[in-house]
């Protein structure tokens, strides 16, 4: 007779940017080991791949996590951490002015969400009298397909290009899906854009959803201070 199967509780949530409904379970010992090895490695790439693997293991149903915006993938991990370990995380935070001083702080992971600008929905730009550009929130896959050894300029173009969904005519008769082209072709095309269009795309990029939360602490002068935790790298350190 085999050992009994332990049924894990199941949770549901709706992701704030794409309104995708997901079902997920807590970490098991298997996932805890994956995260422990990632933390000990201190390798950002290893950490990102480990987090992605854990999320894939825990999210149920027919959802490809890599097709979600990267910020929503980060949020899923925060939700998994909250139900698997503890939603309250206590940690030491470094003083903003004196890096030798650390203070007690804590965050409630249930209160962490994405900051979404009103300008995020403004994702259609007029390129010319004939063509328009449709922008999108980069997915986890988009970001991961950018080579890790590219130069700073190519990296900027890669991230920039990841925000472009398609170029199309107003009547929809011609559609160019941007991801169908190589990174070199994308970069060459981006370099031909008018400055005004480039500025509008950068404005959209600055409005993309981001995982962030204000951490509070009381400094040595008994004054309440705040620091913004931004992106999964900040939260992962305290997880």
Secondary structure, DSSP 8 states (H G I E B T S, - for coil): ---------EEEEE-TTT--EEEEE---HHHHHHHHHHHHHT-HHHHHHHHHHHHHHHEESS--GGGSBHHHHHHHHHHHHHHHT-SEEEEEEE-SS-TT-EEEEEEEGGG-EEE--GGGG--EEE-SSSEEEEE---BHHHHHTS-TT--HHHHHHHHHHHTEEEEEETTSS-EEEGGGS-HHHHHHHHTTS-HHHHHHHHHHHHTS-EEEEEEEEE-TTS-EEEEEEESHHHHHHH-
